[in-house]
């Protein structure tokens, strides 16, 4: 069986891990064993954080719609139910944007 030399691949792998842990503190930025675990954990946390961001944004959008709806004499649940009954298909992200930046247009939506 021929001898396999892994010099270049090993260096490339190390360089990639070190690039991902650049800016971390203590040995996690310079020692490969600590950097491996730090890179793995940071990747996992980033993945979870991307999911949590979506959850937080939806809650924020609901709060903004509710606040604008209450200014116009109704509440969130009744407003969304009336939109569905009239087949007005605007998602919550757009509704929150309209409520925040164009309150007069949102008031027309509530009256409709």
Rosetta silent file (secondary structure, phi, psi, omega in degrees, C-alpha in Angstrom):
SEQUENCE: XXXXXXXXXXXXXXXXXXXXXXXXXXXXXXXXXXXXXXXXXXXXXXXXXXXXXXXXXXXXXXXXXXXXXXXXXXXXXXXXXXXXXXXXXXXXXXXXXXXXXXXXXXXXXXXX
SCORE:     score description
SCORE:     0.000 S_00000001
   1 L     0.000  131.185 -177.107    0.000    0.000    0.000 S_00000001
   2 L   -72.667  153.736  179.612    1.472    3.378   -0.959 S_00000001
   3 L   -75.501  137.149  179.387    2.310    5.981    1.596 S_00000001
   4 L  -110.912  122.934  176.603   -0.130    8.902    1.855 S_00000001
   5 L  -104.689  125.748 -172.454    1.214   12.305    2.780 S_00000001
   6 L  -111.246   27.256 -174.433   -1.465   14.668    3.966 S_00000001
   7 H   -57.904  -52.481 -174.241    0.524   17.850    4.454 S_00000001
   8 H   -69.955  -39.523  179.898   -1.358   20.214    2.200 S_00000001
   9 H   -66.893  -38.933 -179.913   -4.832   18.969    3.100 S_00000001
  10 H   -64.562  -43.838  179.426   -4.049   19.104    6.800 S_00000001
  11 H   -63.966  -40.811  179.939   -2.773   22.652    6.537 S_00000001
  12 H   -63.421  -42.739  179.391   -5.825   23.676    4.511 S_00000001
  13 H   -64.256  -44.456  178.366   -8.190   22.151    7.079 S_00000001
  14 H   -60.963  -43.768 -178.652   -6.366   23.844    9.968 S_00000001
  15 H   -61.766  -39.352  178.883   -6.389   27.162    8.143 S_00000001
  16 H   -64.033  -45.495  179.263  -10.145   26.884    7.575 S_00000001
  17 H   -64.291  -43.508 -179.854  -10.817   26.151   11.262 S_00000001
  18 H   -65.062  -32.855  177.744   -8.529   28.982   12.369 S_00000001
  19 H   -67.531  -36.061  179.746  -10.297   31.375    9.996 S_00000001
  20 H   -71.825  -26.007 -178.215  -13.649   30.467   11.576 S_00000001
  21 L  -102.171   11.554  179.582  -12.337   31.102   15.105 S_00000001
  22 L   -63.432  132.737  179.973  -10.543   34.336   14.263 S_00000001
  23 L    94.981   -8.126  176.666  -11.387   36.979   16.842 S_00000001
  24 L   -78.390  167.406 -173.829  -12.176   34.523   19.636 S_00000001
  25 L   -98.295  157.996  175.369  -10.393   34.826   22.947 S_00000001
  26 H    57.546 -137.361 -172.736   -7.560   32.912   24.555 S_00000001
  27 H   -75.338  -10.940 -176.334   -6.555   29.538   23.115 S_00000001
  28 H   -68.561  -17.171  178.267   -9.677   29.168   20.988 S_00000001
  29 H   -96.307  -12.751 -172.843   -8.137   31.336   18.290 S_00000001
  30 L  -126.158  -22.088 -178.222   -4.698   29.727   18.235 S_00000001
  31 L  -104.364  128.511 -169.685   -4.838   26.119   19.433 S_00000001
  32 H   -64.360  -38.056 -178.333   -6.357   23.637   16.996 S_00000001
  33 H   -67.338  -42.004  177.774   -8.060   21.351   19.549 S_00000001
  34 H   -71.203  -35.970 -179.148   -9.785   24.260   21.270 S_00000001
  35 H   -66.604  -35.823  179.678  -10.535   25.928   17.942 S_00000001
  36 H   -61.244  -49.668 -179.337  -12.279   22.804   16.604 S_00000001
  37 H   -66.271  -38.371  179.838  -14.775   22.668   19.453 S_00000001
  38 H   -64.390  -41.179  179.735  -15.261   26.431   19.371 S_00000001
  39 H   -67.045  -40.320  179.389  -15.963   26.386   15.619 S_00000001
  40 H   -64.021  -47.902 -177.999  -18.407   23.487   15.968 S_00000001
  41 H   -67.177  -39.064 -179.529  -20.307   25.097   18.831 S_00000001
  42 H   -67.616  -35.268  176.214  -20.387   28.516   17.197 S_00000001
  43 H   -65.112  -41.570  178.413  -21.752   26.971   14.003 S_00000001
  44 H   -64.861  -43.872  179.483  -24.485   25.186   15.931 S_00000001
  45 H   -65.723  -35.095  177.619  -25.396   28.343   17.836 S_00000001
  46 H   -65.644  -39.508  178.846  -25.506   30.346   14.612 S_00000001
  47 H   -63.089  -47.119  179.073  -27.909   27.807   13.109 S_00000001
  48 H   -63.295  -40.284 -179.334  -30.191   27.969   16.147 S_00000001
  49 H   -62.673  -35.098  177.629  -29.938   31.767   16.161 S_00000001
  50 H   -65.007  -35.318  177.699  -31.168   31.975   12.576 S_00000001
  51 H   -72.239  -41.785 -179.245  -34.292   30.048   13.576 S_00000001
  52 H   -65.596  -32.552  179.604  -34.842   32.152   16.712 S_00000001
  53 H   -61.707  -40.198  178.768  -34.519   35.356   14.683 S_00000001
  54 H   -63.967  -41.905  179.641  -37.511   34.334   12.578 S_00000001
  55 H   -63.819  -45.521 -178.923  -39.540   33.608   15.713 S_00000001
  56 H   -64.788  -40.158 -179.708  -38.630   36.936   17.309 S_00000001
  57 H   -65.744  -38.503  178.845  -39.409   38.892   14.149 S_00000001
  58 H   -63.787  -42.489  177.296  -42.855   37.321   13.835 S_00000001
  59 H   -61.807  -40.634  178.763  -43.656   38.290   17.432 S_00000001
  60 H   -64.449  -41.589  178.654  -42.451   41.827   16.781 S_00000001
  61 H   -63.309  -41.145  178.707  -44.592   42.060   13.641 S_00000001
  62 H   -63.748  -39.215  178.277  -47.654   40.891   15.564 S_00000001
  63 H   -64.523  -41.418 -179.707  -47.040   43.505   18.259 S_00000001
  64 H   -65.667  -41.908  178.669  -46.730   46.272   15.688 S_00000001
  65 H   -64.961  -42.693 -179.398  -49.932   45.232   13.913 S_00000001
  66 H   -62.933  -43.287 -179.731  -51.782   44.971   17.225 S_00000001
  67 H   -62.881  -43.456 -179.879  -50.621   48.415   18.353 S_00000001
  68 H   -69.126  -36.501  179.515  -51.699   50.012   15.065 S_00000001
  69 H   -66.810  -39.795  178.951  -55.017   48.125   15.089 S_00000001
  70 H   -66.105  -32.662  175.205  -55.778   49.286   18.625 S_00000001
  71 H   -65.277  -24.959 -179.194  -55.157   52.889   17.562 S_00000001
  72 L  -102.165   15.544  170.699  -57.851   52.325   14.941 S_00000001
  73 L    86.931   19.675  175.549  -60.414   50.841   17.324 S_00000001
  74 L  -141.344 -174.696  175.573  -59.964   47.082   16.934 S_00000001
  75 L  -125.991  178.147 -172.404  -57.488   44.440   18.035 S_00000001
  76 H   -60.443  -50.695 -173.293  -55.094   42.047   16.330 S_00000001
  77 H   -66.072  -41.568  179.092  -57.243   38.930   16.266 S_00000001
  78 H   -67.564  -37.288 -179.953  -60.372   40.676   14.987 S_00000001
  79 H   -64.927  -47.301  179.889  -58.339   42.548   12.381 S_00000001
  80 H   -65.064  -39.926  179.251  -56.655   39.394   11.037 S_00000001
  81 H   -63.361  -40.997  179.833  -59.985   37.512   11.062 S_00000001
  82 H   -68.424  -35.206  176.150  -61.675   40.285    9.063 S_00000001
  83 H   -63.405  -42.782  179.647  -58.797   40.288    6.535 S_00000001
  84 H   -66.306  -37.832 -179.764  -59.188   36.535    6.055 S_00000001
  85 H   -64.909  -33.442 -178.845  -62.975   36.860    5.708 S_00000001
  86 L   -93.936    7.529  179.478  -62.534   39.445    2.941 S_00000001
  87 L    56.847   37.662  172.783  -59.771   37.420    1.214 S_00000001
  88 L   -90.500  111.266 -173.041  -57.177   40.186    1.629 S_00000001
  89 L  -102.342   78.328  172.981  -53.935   38.243    1.430 S_00000001
  90 L  -113.743  132.511  179.304  -51.231   40.402    2.996 S_00000001
  91 L   -79.008  167.846 -173.604  -48.653   38.690    5.175 S_00000001
  92 H   -65.941  -30.175  179.289  -47.765   39.965    8.626 S_00000001
  93 H   -64.072  -45.209  179.549  -44.420   41.351    7.526 S_00000001
  94 H   -67.721  -42.035  178.902  -46.087   43.654    4.979 S_00000001
  95 H   -61.250  -41.398  178.820  -48.865   44.595    7.401 S_00000001
  96 H   -64.723  -38.777  178.830  -46.330   45.532   10.084 S_00000001
  97 H   -64.566  -44.733  178.614  -44.404   47.640    7.552 S_00000001
  98 H   -63.954  -42.985 -179.384  -47.585   49.453    6.470 S_00000001
  99 H   -61.702  -35.887 -176.449  -48.621   49.970   10.106 S_00000001
 100 H   -80.275  -46.475 -170.026  -45.256   51.485   10.950 S_00000001
 101 H   -97.720  -24.184 -177.735  -44.494   53.640    7.915 S_00000001
 102 L  -133.818   74.762 -175.613  -47.939   54.436    6.459 S_00000001
 103 H   -63.257  -30.569 -179.916  -50.501   54.697    9.296 S_00000001
 104 H   -68.983  -36.075  176.508  -53.124   56.366    7.061 S_00000001
 105 H   -68.306  -36.646  177.816  -53.019   53.426    4.626 S_00000001
 106 H   -66.230  -37.716  178.228  -53.306   51.029    7.573 S_00000001
 107 H   -62.788  -37.781  176.670  -56.363   52.927    8.805 S_00000001
 108 H   -65.664  -36.712  176.364  -57.987   52.383    5.385 S_00000001
 109 H   -63.662  -40.803 -179.219  -57.215   48.666    5.660 S_00000001
 110 H   -65.534  -39.994  179.041  -58.883   48.538    9.079 S_00000001
 111 H   -68.821  -32.311  177.467  -61.995   50.270    7.700 S_00000001
 112 L   -72.925    0.000    0.000  -62.081   47.851    4.763 S_00000001
